[in-house]
């Protein structure tokens, strides 16, 4: 099943979509997959049948992208086991009147840069690591500290929580989200959070010795000192990974967040041959250490979504400065990527190349344009034995 066919299948199930908007969305998907160059209004009009003004006008219309993504996941992956993953990505942008323009952290530059930021919430399959975007939101400007930005990120989780609870109870994020407000919010939703902890996290052992017969029971078993052999002797050893990493875990008390956490300590050899470690925290006290590590490693798959969206679908290219049009562009790009990932999965491919998918659509569109403009016999050309080769022309895995 091709990407456009998948798109049409989902669109039939979408309620309250006007015929002009339905026609535009189908056309937009085709242009996204078959165009070359930048994904701004000017270039889209060169490759598509609509004018630049028509593209701008339709970007102002409302389309329920999140519901579309939910239908897509339910239709093709109904019985899979998932984890929810959130992360942010910097989008370069200029213009004094651009909505959301502020200084945001750029992972590539390792510093804060002027531009935009998008926050993505995705579902990652535990079985095969397939990541599909559920929701994308642009971070507004003026959120000067991490606390205010965390409130915005958590609101995205709250907005999607009704659907997420049907798929998973685990939300996996990086160390930025490891704050008391996030632990409380996730617990209130009936979910568990898995995140990376500071190497010097302030933790205390739970007291496991004999209790006195009267009075308040003792809870404090002493501070956890991460460096040295104390942790490896008091934590429970949970085995070794394929890379040779040693896993240790224990339920301890977090002084900062005032709650019990299942902490997994992963010891490893650094590139210079020294002993190193990192810590993972989970609010589900019953989850095993190896599963916690597996879930956290799957979190990185959301980075591939950002990479493909930027390199091949023009996530950074939107020409507009308005909030509504920017949001429409970000949502349309990630939805197109979802459709390509589903097409790749349905074809049974274990590897994914968005560049090859786009090359196939470009070749098909270009051949059809030549046939139409030169008024050639389409049936005889498509029956030619070399026609399939032309569709694969330029693919990396031809």
C-alpha positions in Angstrom: 0.0 0.0 0.0 1.4 3.4 -1.0 1.6 6.4 1.2 -1.1 8.3 -0.7 -3.4 5.2 -0.5 -2.8 5.0 3.3 -3.6 8.7 3.5 -6.9 8.3 1.6 -7.8 5.3 3.8 -7.5 7.5 7.0 -9.2 10.5 5.4 -12.3 8.5 4.8 -12.6 8.1 8.6 -12.0 11.7 9.4 -15.3 13.6 10.2 -16.2 17.1 9.2 -13.6 17.6 6.5 -14.8 19.8 3.7 -14.2 18.6 0.1 -11.9 21.5 -0.8 -9.7 20.9 2.3 -9.7 17.1 1.6 -8.6 17.7 -1.9 -5.9 20.1 -0.8 -4.5 17.7 1.8 -4.2 14.9 -0.7 -2.5 17.3 -3.1 -0.1 18.5 -0.3 1.0 15.0 0.5 1.9 14.3 -3.1 3.8 17.6 -3.4 5.7 16.9 -0.1 6.8 13.5 -1.4 7.7 14.4 -4.9 9.2 17.9 -4.8 12.8 19.0 -4.7 14.3 21.9 -2.9 12.8 23.9 0.0 9.4 23.3 1.5 8.2 26.9 1.5 5.1 28.3 -0.3 7.0 29.6 -3.3 8.6 26.2 -4.1 5.5 24.1 -3.3 3.6 26.2 -5.8 6.3 25.4 -8.5 5.9 21.7 -8.0 2.1 21.6 -7.3 -1.0 22.6 -9.0 -2.0 25.4 -6.6 -0.7 28.9 -6.4 1.4 30.2 -3.6 -1.6 32.2 -2.3 -3.7 29.0 -2.2 -1.1 27.2 -0.2 -1.0 30.1 2.3 -4.7 30.3 2.6 -5.1 26.6 3.2 -2.4 26.6 5.9 -4.8 28.8 7.8 -7.5 26.1 7.9 -8.0 23.7 10.8 -7.2 20.1 10.5 -7.1 17.6 13.3 -3.6 16.1 12.8 -3.5 14.4 16.2 -6.8 12.5 15.5 -5.4 11.5 12.1 -2.3 10.1 13.7 -4.4 8.2 16.3 -6.5 6.6 13.5 -3.3 5.7 11.6 -1.8 4.0 14.7 -5.1 2.2 15.6 -5.7 0.9 12.0 -2.2 -0.5 11.3 -0.8 -1.2 14.8 -3.8 -2.1 16.9 -2.1 -4.8 19.1 1.4 -3.5 19.5 3.1 -2.6 22.9 4.2 1.0 23.1 6.0 3.5 25.2 5.3 7.3 25.1 8.3 9.5 24.4 8.7 13.3 24.5 11.5 15.5 23.3 12.1 19.0 21.8 14.0 20.1 18.7 15.4 23.5 17.7 14.2 25.0 14.4 16.3 27.9 13.0 14.2 30.9 12.0 14.5 34.7 11.7 12.1 37.6 11.5 11.2 40.0 14.2 7.5 39.2 14.0 7.7 35.4 13.8 5.5 33.7 16.4 7.5 31.9 19.1 10.9 33.5 18.2 13.2 33.1 21.2 16.4 31.6 22.3 16.2 27.7 22.5 18.8 25.0 23.1 20.4 23.5 20.0 21.8 20.1 20.5 23.9 20.3 17.4 25.5 23.6 18.4 25.5 22.8 22.1 24.3 26.3 23.0 21.1 28.4 22.9 20.3 30.0 19.6 17.7 32.4 18.3 14.9 30.5 16.5 11.9 28.3 17.2 11.3 25.1 19.1 8.9 22.2 18.5 7.9 19.7 21.2 7.0 16.2 19.9 5.1 13.4 21.7 5.6 10.1 20.0 4.8 6.4 20.5 7.7 4.0 20.1 7.0 0.3 19.5 8.6 -2.0 22.1 8.7 -4.8 19.5 10.6 -3.2 16.7 11.5 0.3 17.8 9.2 2.0 15.2 8.5 5.6 16.3 5.4 7.4 15.2 4.6 11.1 16.1 1.3 11.6 17.9 1.4 15.3 18.5 3.7 18.3 17.7 3.4 21.7 19.5 5.5 24.8 19.0 7.0 26.2 22.2 5.8 29.8 22.7 8.3 32.6 23.4 8.6 34.3 26.7 9.0 31.2 28.9 12.1 32.4 30.6 12.9 29.5 32.9 12.8 25.7 32.8 9.8 25.5 35.1 7.5 27.5 32.7 8.6 25.5 29.7 8.1 22.2 31.6 4.5 23.3 32.3 4.0 23.7 28.5 5.5 20.3 27.7 3.4 18.6 30.4 0.3 20.2 29.0 1.0 18.4 25.7 1.1 15.1 27.6 -2.2 15.9 29.4 -3.9 16.7 26.1 -3.0 13.3 24.7 -3.4 11.3 28.0 -6.8 9.9 27.2 -5.4 8.2 24.1 -2.0 7.3 25.6 -3.6 5.4 28.4 -5.1 3.1 25.9 -1.6 2.3 24.5 0.9 2.5 27.4 1.5 3.6 31.0 5.1 4.6 30.5 6.4 8.0 29.6 10.1 8.0 28.8 12.0 11.3 28.7 15.5 12.7 29.1 17.0 14.2 32.3 15.5 17.7 31.7 12.0 16.4 32.7 13.3 15.0 36.0 11.5 17.5 38.2 9.0 17.2 41.0 6.2 18.7 38.9 6.7 16.1 36.2 6.6 13.2 38.7 3.4 14.5 40.2 1.7 15.2 36.9 2.5 11.8 35.4 1.4 10.0 38.6 -1.8 12.0 38.6 -2.5 10.8 35.0 -2.1 7.1 36.1 1.2 6.7 34.3 4.8 6.0 35.2 7.9 8.1 34.2 11.3 6.8 33.2 14.1 9.3 33.0 17.8 9.8 33.4 19.1 11.1 36.8 22.0 13.2 37.7 25.2 11.3 38.5 25.1 12.8 42.0 21.4 12.3 42.6 20.5 12.8 46.3 19.1 9.5 47.3 18.7 7.5 50.6 18.4 3.8 51.2 15.2 2.5 52.8 15.9 1.2 56.2 15.7 -2.6 56.2 16.9 -3.4 59.7 14.9 -4.3 62.8 12.4 -1.8 64.1 11.8 -0.7 67.7 8.6 -2.0 69.1 7.2 1.4 69.9 7.3 4.9 68.4 7.8 6.0 64.8 9.3 3.5 62.5 12.7 4.2 61.1 12.8 4.9 57.3 16.2 6.3 56.6 18.9 3.7 55.8 21.7 6.2 55.0 22.7 8.3 52.1 23.6 6.7 48.8 27.2 7.3 47.8 27.4 6.6 44.1 31.2 6.5 43.8 33.0 3.6 45.3 32.0 0.0 45.9 29.2 0.7 48.4 26.5 0.9 45.8 27.4 -2.3 44.0 27.4 -4.1 47.3 24.1 -2.7 48.6 22.2 -2.6 45.3 20.9 -5.8 43.7 22.9 -7.0 40.7 20.6 -7.6 37.7 22.9 -9.1 35.1 24.9 -7.9 32.2 23.9 -6.4 28.8 25.3 -7.5 25.4 27.7 -4.5 25.6 29.1 -5.7 28.9 27.3 -3.1 31.0 26.6 -4.2 34.6 23.1 -3.5 35.9 22.3 -2.8 39.5 18.9 -1.7 40.9 17.2 -0.8 44.1 14.2 1.0 45.4 15.5 4.2 47.2 14.1 7.4 48.6 14.5 10.6 46.6 15.2 13.5 48.9 14.6 16.1 46.2 11.3 14.7 44.9 10.1 13.1 48.2 9.1 9.7 46.7 10.4 6.2 46.3 12.0 5.4 43.0 13.3 2.3 41.3 16.9 3.4 40.4 19.0 1.5 37.9 22.7 2.0 38.0 24.5 1.0 34.8 28.2 0.6 35.1 30.4 0.6 31.9 33.9 1.2 30.6 34.4 4.6 29.1 36.3 5.2 25.8 39.5 6.0 27.9 39.2 2.7 29.8 37.9 4.2 33.0 34.9 2.9 35.0 31.8 5.0 34.4 28.1 4.9 35.3 24.8 6.5 34.6 21.5 6.4 36.6 18.0 5.8 35.5 14.9 6.5 37.6 11.5 4.9 37.3 8.3 5.6 39.3 7.1 2.0 38.7 8.8 0.2 41.6 8.0 -3.3 40.1 9.5 -2.8 36.7 12.7 -4.8 36.1 16.0 -3.1 35.6 16.6 -4.6 32.1 13.2 -3.4 30.9 13.8 0.1 32.3 17.1 0.3 30.4 15.4 -1.1 27.2 12.7 1.5 27.4 15.1 4.3 27.9 17.3 3.3 25.0 14.2 3.2 22.8 13.6 6.8 23.7 16.4 7.8 21.3 14.3 6.7 18.3 12.4 10.0 18.5 15.6 11.7 17.3 15.4 9.9 14.0 12.0 11.5 13.5 13.5 15.0 13.9 16.4 14.0 11.6 14.2 12.8 8.8 11.7 15.6 9.1 14.5 18.2 8.9 16.6 16.6 6.2 14.0 15.3 3.8 10.6 17.0 4.5 11.6 20.6 5.2 10.6 20.9 8.9 12.9 24.0 9.0 11.6 25.6 5.8 8.2 27.2 6.6 7.9 30.6 5.0 5.3 32.0 7.3 5.5 33.9 10.6 2.0 33.2 11.9 1.3 30.8 14.7 -1.5 28.9 12.8 0.6 28.4 9.6 3.7 27.4 11.4 1.7 24.8 13.4 0.1 23.5 10.2 3.5 23.1 8.6 5.1 21.3 11.6 2.0 19.0 11.9 1.9 18.2 8.1 5.5 17.3 8.0 5.4 14.9 10.9 2.1 13.4 9.6 3.8 12.8 6.2 6.7 11.1 7.9 4.3 8.9 9.8 2.7 7.8 6.5 6.1 7.0 5.0 7.0 4.9 8.1 3.8 3.0 7.9 4.3 2.3 4.1 7.8 1.0 4.8 6.5 -1.2 7.6 3.7 -2.7 5.5 6.2 -3.6 2.8 8.1 -5.7 5.5 11.3 -3.7 5.3 13.5 -3.7 8.3 15.5 -0.6 7.3 14.0 2.8 6.5 15.2 5.3 3.9 13.0 8.4 3.4 15.3 9.5 0.7 14.5 6.4 -1.3 10.8 6.8 -0.8 10.9 10.4 -2.0 13.0 9.4 -5.0 10.4 6.8 -6.0 7.6 9.4 -5.7 9.6 12.0 -7.6 10.3 9.6 -10.4 6.7 8.5 -10.7 5.5 12.1 -10.7 8.1 13.3 -13.2 7.3 10.4 -15.6 3.6 11.1 -15.4 4.2 14.8 -16.1 6.2 13.9 -19.2 3.6 11.5 -20.4 0.8 14.1 -19.8 2.6 17.1 -21.3 3.8 15.3 -24.4 0.5 13.6 -24.8 2.1 10.1 -25.0 0.4 6.8 -24.7 0.5 6.1 -21.0 -0.5 2.5 -21.2 2.2 1.4 -23.6 4.9 3.3 -21.7 3.9 1.8 -18.4 3.9 -1.7 -20.0 7.5 -1.2 -21.2 9.9 -3.5 -19.3 12.2 -0.6 -18.4 9.5 1.4 -16.8 10.0 -0.2 -13.3 13.7 0.6 -13.6 12.9 4.3 -14.2 10.7 4.4 -11.0 13.8 3.1 -9.0 16.2 5.4 -10.8 18.6 7.1 -8.3 17.5 5.0 -5.3 20.2 4.1 -2.8 18.8 0.5 -2.4 17.6 0.0 -6.0 
